[in-house]
Amino acid sequence: TDISFTAEPGQTTAIIGGTGSGKTTLVNLIPRLYDVTEGEILIDGIDIRQLRQTDVWESLALVPQKAFLFSGTIATNVRFGDEAATDDQVWHALTVAQAQPFVADLPDGLASPIDQGGANVSGGQRQRLAIARALVRQAPILILDDSFSALDYATDARLRAALTEENSDTTVVLVAQRVSTILTADKIVVLEDGQIVGVGTHGQLLESCETYREIVDSQLSVEEAV
């Protein structure tokens, strides 16, 4: 499979495609959940297979497709990203992740209990807490694997704006099903059947990539797409 692209620091590289196009498989190669059988993945010019697994993991923060929370409190769940994080750092991560309002409304705030799997919070709240956990790591690479799917459009937009402001030096890799989530990405990679069929901005891909146009047409009104 011929897949080649570069995700730059300070930019958001989005990956979109239909179900089964290979989006999650692709991003799972970055943290070496499994290794490539051909070609290579480089971090700062170094093949990740030449790096220790711990060094790879320390360089990135990953929010998986299914956000998982542990039995404990909001604070312990967020601090799973960085055990040394102060309360201020935890609140800051929650603010960027658009989780601060609902956490602040809870009687116990950061000490509010979380059931195993996050069963006592909504899907959108679970995703935002998982994003806060990733943000508190302050890693140079942030991978978001369809992590906004349970968010309403307004929260999605606020979160993306906050991430852009917060992560001026971070390499952000954003996998999405919704076109609205990736409209402002610096680079969009379009996958189909494990192949890259387009790379560019939203505007460029509307002109050059039929697969992308089909995805946009199926999701957005004409006004939103322009």
TAZI-V713257 format. One record per pair of residues at least 12 apart in sequence whose C-alpha atoms are under 6 Angstrom apart, sorted by the first residue. I is the first residue (numbers start at 0). J is the second residue. Records with the same first field share a line. If there is no record, write none. Layout:
I->J, J
//
This chain:
2->195
7->170
8->168, 169, 170
9->167, 168, 169, 170
10->170, 185
11->171, 172, 184, 185
12->172, 186, 187
13->172, 173, 174, 187
14->174, 187, 188
15->175, 189
16->189, 190, 191
20->190, 191, 192, 193
21->193
58->138, 139
59->138, 140, 141
60->133, 138, 141
61->142
62->143
63->144
64->144, 145, 146
66->126, 129
67->116
68->116, 117
69->115, 116
70->113, 114, 115
71->112, 113
72->110, 111, 112, 113
73->109, 111
74->109
77->132
80->132, 133, 135, 136
81->136
92->131, 134, 135
93->131
95->161
96->127, 130, 131, 158
98->127
122->149
123->149, 150
139->169
140->169, 170, 171
141->171
142->171, 172
143->173
144->174
145->174, 175
182->201
186->199, 200
187->199, 200
//
